[in-house]
Amino acid sequence: MVHIFRYKQYNYIYDSGSGSLHECDDRTYAYLANKLGKSSEPLDMTAEEIAETERDLKSLEEQGLLFAEETKVHPPKSDEVKALCIHICHDCNLRCRYCFADEGAYHSAREFMSEETAKKAIDFLIANSGNRKVLEVDFFGGEPLMCLDTIKNVVYYAKEEAAKRGKKFLFTTTTNALLLDDDAIRFFNEEMENVVLSLDGRKEVHDAIRKTKNGKDSFDYVIENIKKFVKSRGDKHYYVRGTFTAKNLDFSKDVLFLADNGFDSISMEPVVTDIDDLAIKEEHLPVILSEYEKLCDEYLARYERGEGFNFFHFNVDLEGGPCLSKRVSACGAGNEYFSVAPNGDIYPCHQFVGDKKFLMGNVYEGRLNGDIRSVFAENCLFTREKCDSCFAKFICSGGCSANNYHFEGDMNRPYGITCEMMKKRIECGMHVLARKKALKNDKA
């Protein structure tokens, strides 16, 4: 599939079969728009200009860079488990209105995972990891820092057990940073491969949604803790993750606010909720797509000034990114990746936790429901028919299975609002990729 799009004065051609991105002039763009049925305007080109354009395009096609055949092969998914999301607690010291996890309780009792259960989860991962040498664990909640001592003991246990078997663990913690003190910072810097810190941006935006359980504002405490952590982090991985809602559709300001406060690795996610005054709706899309362009322009301006930062959703790697088989296979949830609730119950991922239809087993039993697992193993880009005609399919892999299920009732039916945002982010990311390459060439 060939996708053409304009970003301001720039024209781009993206070939999904080869993963190639080309910048072109107005004449070539007009020719392709006509050829692909995206424009009914008659071509204002001479016969010679048409012939020259056709020769250029034919050359790309012969090199396999245009109108390339798309793969239709779905490689079988591995049955080796590679990662767990360990819900170290189902409780939280915040009561964020938009929380998909019912403010940390997951629509059940507030509870903490015992150290014994957490170690059983580690045993389960190692026992089911097959020949995998590198295993991943994300400590999740609720708020994991309410259980820091348990996390510490489990990390040390996991490292000891992995060493006996020639394996290695990479750990991540997702935290609201309210309890991020010197002890936690020291431990994170020693043991965590990555740390995800929640901060929604400007004070008025953050405090409107992310209240403590006593109804107090949290921004002032959180931002100072995150600043202290980032200053200590050095070159180790972290990112500050925000959420935007219908209340702050001008979210580009929040991303830039985070960058202005010294955070150079940022994500800003659209809210996942059915709360009416917060939910992203179809009528919000024009504003949201415009915001992505505003952010893209400023992102590149800062990059050119040497003040660049990393915005997760503009990272489009067409050359060294995930291999094609991984992009076709999509998310490994329910097959290679699972979530473990505080009582040891196993679910496909954190967004399915608590839904008994997706209960797959328990770490004390050490077995998985084969029927549920097979559904996720078979689920892939090619089982999502709506994706067939989308240029972004080999980049987004058909979206999040949980979001598709919760909003559309079917894991294989992509959620339309997310699709529109994803396509705009990808086009912005391609523009960023092209402009950065052009700037490097200019300096060479």
N, C-alpha and C positions, 0 to 999 in steps of 0.2 A: 504494500500500500504506500502511495505517495501522498504526503500531507504538505500543503503549502500554507504559509501564514505570514502575516505582516506584523512587525513590531515597530511602531512609529515609522521611520523612513527606511527600515531594513526589511528585506524580503528573504524568506527562508524556504528551503525545500527539505523535508525530512522523509527519508525512505525507511519504513519500518522493517522491511525484509533484511536490509543490510545494516541498519542502525546508523546510516550516514546522514550527516547534516551538511547542507550546502547553502551558501549565501548566493543570491542571484540578483541580476538587474531587473528593472521594471519590465523590460521587453520579455525576458524569459518567464517572469512571473505571470504576465498577461497571457502568454502562449499556453503555459501549463494550466492556468485557471480555465481557459477555454477548452483545452483537451480533456481536463478532468471533470468538466461539466459544472464547475463552480462559478462560471460567468457566461452569460448569454450575449455579452457585448461582442460585436464584430471586431476582429483583430485589426488594429491600426498599424499594420506592418507591411513592408514591401515583400515581394516574393524572395528577394535576396536575403532579407532579414529573417524570414521564416526558415529558409534553407540553412542559414548559419546557426540559428537557434537549435534546429533539429539535429544538426551535426554535433553540437556541443552536448546535447542531451543523450544522443546515441553513444557518444564516447563514454559518458558516465555509466550508461546501461551496460556497455560491453565490459566495463571494469567491475561490474557487479555492484555498483553504487547507486543504482536507480532502477525502479521497477524490479527489484530483486525478489526472488521467490521467498515466501514466508514459510517457516517451519510449521509442520502440523504434527510433529512427533511429541508425544507426552512421555518423557522419560519416567520410569517407575520411581516412586519416592522410596527413600531408604527407610527401613524399619528400625534403624538405630536411633535411639533417643539422644539428642544433643544438648537440650536445654530445659530448665525448669524455671518457672516463675513461682517462687515460694512466698505464699501469703503469710508472712510471719505474724501478722495479727489482722483481725477484722475489727479494728477500732481506730479512732483518729482523734487528734487534739484540735482539728478544724471541723467545721460543718459547712463545707462549700456547697452552695445551692445546686450546682450543676453536676455534682459527683455521680458518675454512672454506677458507683459502688454503694449507693445509698448512704453517703457520708461515712463510708468506711465499714458499714455493717453488712453489706451484701444481702440486705433484706432478710437478715437472720439475727441471731444473738451476737452481741459484741463479745469477741473471744480472742485469746492469744494462743499461738502455736507453742506447744511444749518443745523443749530441747530434744526430747526423745523422738517426737514426730518429725522435727526438722532433720534430724540425723537419718531417720528412716527414708526421708525424701532423697537425701544424698545417696544412700545405699541403693535406692530404686534407680536413680539416674545412672550410677556406675554400673549396676547389674544389667541395665538395658542399653548401654551405650555401644556395645559391640566393639568394633575396631577403632572407634573414634578416640583420638588422643586428647583433643581439647573440648572440654565441657563448659557449659555456661549456666550460671545461676543468677537470677535477678531477685533480690529481696524486695518484696512489695507489700502493700497494705490495702486499706488503712495507712497508718503511718509507722514505717519500720523502726524509726528511732525510738519508739516507745518500748522496743525490745532489743536494744543495742547489745546487752550482755549475751542474749541468746544468739544473735547474729555472730558475734565474735566467736563464741564457742563452736558454732556450726562451721564457720569458715576454717578454723584451725583443724577441726575434725575432717572436713572435706579435703584439705590439703594433705593431711596425713594418709587418708585412705587412697587418694589419687596417686600419691608417690609410690605406694606399694604396688600399684598396677601400671605404672608407666604412663599415667595420664596427668592432665593439668586442668585446673579450674580457672575460669575468668569470672569475676564477680561484679555485679552491678547493684546499686541501691537507688531506688526512686523515693525521694523524700520531699516534704513540704518545707524543710529546713528550720522549722520553729525550734527544734531541740538540737540544732547543729552546733554543739559546743566544742571546746578544745579537744576533749577526749574523742568525740566522734570524728572530728576533722583529722586528727592524727591517725586514727584507725582507717579511715577512708583512704587517706593518702598512702598508707602502707599496703592495703589489701584490695581496694576496689579498682578494677580496670576502668570502670566508668561510673559516674554519679549523675543522676538526673534530678534537677532541683526545680521545684515548681514556683513560678513567680509570673503573674499575669501582665506585668508592665507597670503603667502609671499607678500611683498610689490610689487615686480615686476609682480606677478600674479594678484593681486587686481587692481593695477593701470592700467594695460593693458586693462581692461574691464570697470571698475567702475569709470568713469570720471564724474566731475561735469557738469552742463549744459553749463559752460564756457570752457569746455574741459580741466580742470585742474585735477591733481591727487587728490585722496581723502583719500588715505591710512593713512597718518600721522595724520590727524584729527580724523578719525574714530577709529583707534586703541587706541588712548589716551582716547577718550571719553568712549569707551567700557571698558577699564581697570579701569577707575574711577568708572564707574557704577558697574562693577562686585565686586570691592573692597567694595562698599557700600551695596551690595545686601544681604549679610549675607547668611542665609540658604534658601532664597526664590528662586523660580524657574526662570531660564533663560536658553537660549542656544545660542551659536554663530553658525550661519548657513552660510556655504560657498557653493559655486557652482564651480564644476570643468567642464572644457570644453576640446575640442581636443587640446587646447593650453597648458594645464597643466595635461597631463595624469599621471604625477608623483605626483598625488594629496595626496598620503600618507605623503609627505613632508609638505604639507600645513596643514593637520590635526595635525601633530606633532608640527609644528610651532605654531599653536594656543594653543596647550597644553603647550608648553614651555613658552608661554606668560601668563600663569596663568588661562586660561579658561578651566574649568573642565567639561563643558557640551557642546558637539560639535556635529554638523551634517555637512556632506559634501555631497551635492546632485549632481547627474549628470545633466548637463544642459538640458533644454527642449527647443529646438530651431531647426529651419530649416536653419539657417545661415551656409553656407557651411563650412567655416574655423573654426567654433566653435562647430558644431554638433558632437555628439557621433555617430560613424558609426560602422558597424559590424567588420571592420578590426581593430578597436581599442580594441575590447573585450579582446584578449589575454593579452595585457598590463594592462588593467583595472583589470582583474581578478587577475593578479600577484600582482598588487598594493594592493588589498584588503588583500592578504596573507602577504605581507610585513607589512602592518599596523597591522594586527592581531598579528603577532609575536612580534612586538614592544609593542603593547597594553598589551599583557600578560606579557612581560618582565618588563614593568613599574609597572603593578599591583603587580607582585611578589616582586618588590623592594619597595612597599609602595608608589609608585608615580602614581597610577592609575587615570584615568579620564573616563568620561562617553562618549562613542561614540554611538550615537543614533542607527546606523545601525547594531551594534553588540548586541543589546538588544533583545535576543530571550528568552521569558519567556514561558516555556512549562508547567508550573504548575499554576502560579497565574496570567497569562495574561488574555486578553479578553475572555469571555465565548465563547463556540463553536457557539452559535446562532449568536453572533455578528460577528464572523469571517466568518460565512457563508453568513450573510447579507451584509458584506463588508461595504463600505463607505456609510454614511447616506446622502450624497449630493443629493439634489433634492427631499428629502423626510422629513428628520429630521433636515437638515442643509441647509442654503441658504446664498447667497451673495446679498447684497443690494448696488446698484450703487448710485452715488451722487444724481441723480434725483429721487431716491426711487424705481427704477425698481428692480425686484427680479429675480435672476438667480440661477441655481442649485448649483454652487460654483464659486469661484473667476476665475477659468480657463475657464468658459463659459460666463463670463460677456462681454457684447457687441455683442454676437452672438444672433441675434433676433429670430433664430429658437428655442432658449431655454429661451426666455423671459416668465416668469411665472406669472407676475402680478406686482403690485406696492403697496408700503406700505400705500399709501393714499386710495387705494381701499380696502385693507385688504383681498383680495381673491387671490387664487392660481389657475393656470391652471391645472385642474384635469387630463387632458390627459397626459401632460408632467410629472406630478408628478407620475402617475401610471407607466410610463415607468421606472422611477428610483426606484419606490417601488418594482417592479417585478425583477429588475436587481439584480443579486446575483451571488455567486460563481458557482451555478449550471447552470446558463444561459451562462457560458463561457466554451464551450465544450473543448477548447484547454487545459483547466486546469485539465480535468479529469485524465490525466495520469501524472500529476506533483506532486512530493512529497511535494512541498512548498505551495500547494493550501490553506491549513487550517491556514497558517501563513500570507501569503500575500493577500489572499482573491481575487486574480485575478487582482491585480494591480489597477491603477488609471483609473477611467472611462473616465476622460477628456483626459488623454494621449492616451488611447486606441482609443478614437474617433478621436483625431487630427492626430495621426500617422497611424492608421489602418482603419479609417473611420467607426468604429463600437465599441461602448462601450463594447461589449461582445467579442471582439477579442483582447486579450492581446498583447501589444507591445513587440515584440520578444527581442529587445536589452535590454529593461528594465528587462524582465524575466531572462535573463542570468546573469545580475548584481545582481538581487534579490536573485537568487539561490545561487550564490557564497557568498553573504553577510550572508545568512541564515546558510550555512555550516560553515562559519567562526564564526558566533554567537553561533552555537552549540558547536564548538570546545572551544570557550571561556567559555561557560557554564560548559562544562565537566572539563576543566582544573582548573577553579576557585573552583569547588566542590572538585576536587582531592587535591588542595592545602589546602583547609580548613580541609579536613580529615587528611592530613599529620600533620597539626598543632594541631589537637584535641588530 
